[in-house]
Amino acid sequence: VLGLVDRMGFFGSAPKAENVAAMIPNSLLSTERIELAILGGFACGIMFIGVHAVFGKQAKAKGGRVAKVFTELQRKSFHMIGGCIICAAYHWGLKLGYLSSAFDPQAPKPDGSGPMDAGAAFISICFVSWMLEASRLMIPAVQKWYLSSFKGLIREKEVSKAAGIAYFLPGSLAAMLAGPPNLAILGILFLSIGDAAASIGTAGGFIPVGSSPRKVEGSIGCFMVCAALGVFCGLEVGVAVVASILVSFGEILAEVIGLDDNLVIPMLGVLGVRIALSPIVVFQQMAAMMCTGLAIGVALGVVVGFTSSSDGQSKSDHNHVK
């Protein structure tokens, strides 16, 4: 069906495969709008802190959904500010000549002068974050200080495992490696602002998404915020919608299977734009790869099931016992 639609020309003439890379230059998005979006994210985070400071205590005393919403306002205010700090460091680091693009890095000079590869810079910060998280989880005194200092921001699941920042940083780095700077920053903003909308909508929502903790209201909020961000920064409406659908759907799947959405959303945002800008044959190839992966998974499941006995031992082990 996709091939027939492509031949009928409903999407215009498909670009040649060798020109796909040229479809995602950094100028695809407005640099001025990207800067405004970063500053807007900072402003929203600060506003959330102010709202929580003024009304949070009363709201939490009431309990129910209102308390949950204000708890998420507190958490997501720092989530938004932290994400915008990453965006600002990358954007203005490139603009001022301190960093080179992680997507298309410059070769370092023998004397070490010139801009630093942003990929190397941010993986260094990732290691720092991971070491801090490891020290917290391994040293009780550090864990006690951490839990008392960040009370109210830590989710229950993060008490005994890495906090969101340990996934946020590599997720942002993945976006930087997957697309040019402006597009990577948009992907990080999808996480910083779009995910905040998803969490707040879920806290105040009523309609569950299957058996997952997510609510339909949260997914709709994430989609609408991401689509609005994409259009504001210069994407065509159709491209922004495709990327936002991929981000919203990926966030739900991540929640269901236990994968941290801080890791996947930035990359999904960038790849969503790349997919939307690609010729329709890419969708056919993706469908073929999904079918192939499903077939391999089913085949492996059959093999494992065939070689395993009902009591958990393999048939060879079972025969050996006999």
C-alpha positions in Angstrom: 0.0 0.0 0.0 2.8 2.4 0.9 4.5 1.6 -2.4 1.3 2.3 -4.3 0.8 5.6 -2.5 4.4 6.6 -3.2 4.0 5.8 -7.0 0.8 7.8 -7.1 2.7 10.9 -5.9 0.6 11.8 -2.9 3.8 12.8 -1.0 5.5 14.4 -3.9 8.6 13.0 -5.6 10.7 11.0 -3.3 14.2 12.2 -2.8 17.2 10.1 -3.9 18.7 8.0 -1.2 22.1 9.8 -1.5 20.3 13.1 -0.7 18.7 11.9 2.5 21.7 13.1 4.6 21.3 16.6 3.1 17.7 16.7 4.2 18.7 17.3 7.9 21.1 20.2 7.9 21.5 22.3 11.0 19.5 25.0 9.3 16.5 22.8 9.2 15.5 24.4 12.5 15.7 28.1 13.3 18.6 28.8 15.6 16.9 31.8 17.0 13.8 29.8 17.8 15.9 27.1 19.4 17.5 29.7 21.7 14.0 31.0 22.6 12.8 27.5 23.4 15.8 26.9 25.7 15.1 30.2 27.5 11.4 29.3 27.6 12.2 26.0 29.2 14.2 27.8 31.9 11.3 30.2 32.5 8.8 27.4 32.8 11.0 25.5 35.3 11.4 28.6 37.4 7.7 29.3 37.3 6.9 25.7 38.4 9.2 26.2 41.4 7.4 29.4 42.3 4.0 27.9 42.0 5.0 25.0 44.2 6.6 27.2 46.7 3.4 29.3 47.1 0.7 26.6 46.8 2.5 23.3 47.2 2.1 22.8 50.9 -1.7 23.5 50.9 -2.2 21.3 47.8 -0.3 18.4 49.3 -2.3 18.7 52.5 -5.5 18.1 50.4 -4.2 14.8 49.0 -5.6 13.1 45.9 -4.7 14.1 42.4 -4.0 17.7 43.3 -1.2 16.6 45.6 0.2 14.3 42.9 0.2 17.2 40.4 2.1 19.5 42.7 4.6 16.7 43.5 5.2 16.4 39.8 5.5 20.2 39.5 8.3 20.1 42.0 10.1 17.2 40.3 9.6 18.4 36.8 10.7 22.0 37.5 14.3 20.7 38.2 13.9 18.2 35.3 13.2 21.1 32.9 15.9 23.3 34.2 18.5 20.5 34.1 17.6 19.6 30.6 17.8 23.2 29.5 21.2 23.5 31.1 22.4 20.6 28.9 20.8 22.3 25.8 22.4 25.7 26.7 25.8 24.1 27.3 25.8 22.3 24.0 24.3 25.2 22.0 26.4 28.1 23.3 29.5 25.9 23.7 29.3 25.4 19.9 28.4 29.0 19.2 31.3 30.4 21.3 33.8 27.9 19.8 34.4 25.8 22.9 32.8 22.6 21.5 32.5 21.0 18.1 29.4 19.1 17.0 29.1 15.5 18.3 27.3 14.7 15.0 30.1 16.0 12.8 33.2 16.5 15.1 36.3 18.3 14.0 39.6 16.4 14.1 41.6 17.6 17.1 44.9 19.5 16.5 48.1 17.8 17.6 48.7 20.5 20.2 45.3 20.1 21.7 44.1 23.5 20.6 40.7 24.2 19.1 37.2 23.1 20.2 36.6 19.9 22.2 34.5 17.2 20.7 31.1 17.6 22.4 30.7 13.8 22.4 33.9 13.4 24.5 32.8 16.3 26.7 29.4 14.8 27.5 30.5 11.2 27.9 32.9 12.6 30.5 30.0 14.2 32.4 28.1 10.9 32.1 31.0 9.1 33.8 31.0 11.6 36.6 27.2 11.1 37.1 27.5 7.3 37.1 30.4 7.4 39.6 28.3 9.7 41.9 25.3 7.3 41.6 27.6 4.3 42.3 29.0 6.0 45.4 25.5 6.8 46.6 24.3 3.2 46.1 27.4 1.6 47.7 28.1 4.0 50.6 25.3 4.2 53.2 26.5 7.6 54.5 26.3 9.1 51.0 22.9 7.5 50.4 21.6 8.9 53.7 22.8 12.4 52.8 21.3 12.1 49.3 17.9 11.0 50.4 17.6 13.7 53.1 18.9 16.5 50.8 16.6 15.6 47.8 13.5 14.5 49.7 10.5 15.0 47.6 12.4 14.8 44.3 13.4 11.1 44.5 10.9 8.5 43.3 10.5 5.4 45.3 12.1 3.3 42.5 15.2 5.5 42.6 16.0 4.8 46.2 17.7 1.5 45.3 18.7 2.2 41.7 20.2 5.0 39.6 18.3 8.3 39.5 17.0 9.8 36.3 20.1 12.0 35.7 22.1 8.8 35.1 19.9 8.2 32.1 19.2 11.8 31.1 22.8 12.5 30.2 23.5 9.5 27.9 20.0 10.0 26.4 21.0 13.5 25.5 24.4 12.3 24.2 22.6 9.8 21.9 20.5 12.7 20.5 23.7 14.7 19.8 25.2 11.7 18.0 22.1 11.1 16.0 21.5 14.5 14.5 22.9 18.0 13.9 23.0 20.3 16.9 19.7 22.1 16.5 17.8 18.9 16.0 19.6 17.2 18.9 18.6 20.1 21.2 15.0 19.8 20.0 15.1 16.1 21.0 16.5 17.0 24.4 13.7 19.7 24.8 11.2 17.0 24.0 12.4 15.2 27.1 12.8 18.3 29.2 9.4 19.9 28.5 7.4 17.2 26.7 8.1 14.5 29.4 7.2 17.1 32.1 3.8 17.5 30.4 3.4 13.7 30.3 4.1 13.3 34.0 1.9 16.2 35.1 -0.9 14.9 32.9 -0.5 11.4 34.3 -0.6 12.7 37.9 -3.9 14.5 37.2 -5.3 12.1 34.6 -8.2 9.5 34.9 -7.8 7.2 31.9 -5.1 4.6 32.2 -3.1 3.4 29.2 -3.7 -0.3 29.5 -2.2 -1.7 32.7 0.7 0.8 32.7 0.9 3.7 35.3 0.6 6.2 32.4 -2.6 8.0 31.8 -4.0 9.0 28.4 -4.1 12.6 29.4 -0.3 12.5 30.0 0.4 11.0 26.6 -1.8 13.6 24.9 0.0 16.3 26.8 3.4 15.0 25.7 2.3 14.8 22.1 0.8 18.3 22.0 3.8 19.9 23.7 6.4 18.1 21.5 4.4 18.9 18.3 4.1 22.6 19.3 7.9 22.7 20.1 8.7 21.2 16.7 6.5 23.6 14.8 7.8 26.6 16.8 11.4 25.7 16.1 10.8 25.4 12.3 9.6 21.9 11.5 6.8 21.4 9.1 3.6 20.3 10.8 3.6 16.8 9.4 7.2 16.2 10.4 6.5 17.5 13.9 3.5 15.3 14.2 5.4 12.1 13.2 8.2 12.8 15.6 5.8 13.6 18.4 3.8 10.4 17.8 7.1 8.4 17.9 8.1 10.1 21.2 4.7 9.6 22.9 4.5 6.0 21.8 8.1 5.3 22.8 7.5 6.8 26.2 4.5 4.5 26.8 6.4 1.4 25.7 9.4 2.4 27.9 7.1 2.7 30.9 5.5 -0.7 30.2 8.8 -2.6 29.8 10.7 -0.8 32.6 13.1 1.2 30.4 13.9 4.7 31.6 12.3 7.2 29.3 15.1 9.7 30.0 17.3 7.4 27.9 15.0 7.0 24.9 13.0 10.2 24.4 15.8 12.5 23.0 16.9 9.8 20.5 13.4 9.1 19.5 12.7 12.8 18.9 15.7 13.1 16.6 15.1 9.8 14.7 11.4 10.7 14.4 12.4 13.8 12.4 14.8 11.8 10.3 12.2 9.2 9.5 9.6 11.8 8.7 11.9 13.5 6.2 13.0 10.2 4.6 11.4 8.7 1.4 8.6 6.4 1.9 10.8 3.4 1.1 12.3 3.8 4.6 8.9 3.0 6.2 8.8 -0.2 4.0 12.3 -1.1 5.2 11.4 -0.5 8.8 8.3 -2.7 8.5 10.5 -5.4 7.0 13.0 -5.1 9.8 10.3 -5.3 12.4 8.9 -8.5 10.8 12.4 -10.0 10.7 13.0 -9.1 14.3 9.7 -10.6 15.3 10.4 -13.8 13.4 13.8 -14.2 15.0 12.3 -13.6 18.4 9.6 -16.1 17.9 12.1 -18.7 16.5 14.4 -18.2 19.5 11.4 -18.6 21.8 10.4 -21.8 20.2 14.0 -23.2 20.5 14.3 -22.2 24.1 10.8 -23.7 24.9 11.7 -26.9 23.0 15.0 -27.4 24.9 13.6 -26.6 28.3 11.6 -29.0 30.5 8.6 -27.9 32.6 10.7 -27.9 35.8 13.2 -25.4 34.4 15.9 -27.9 33.4 17.0 -28.4 29.8 16.2 -31.7 28.2 19.8 -32.6 28.0 20.2 -32.0 31.8 17.0 -33.9 32.5 18.3 -36.9 30.5 21.7 -36.7 32.3 20.0 -36.8 35.7 18.1 -39.9 34.6 
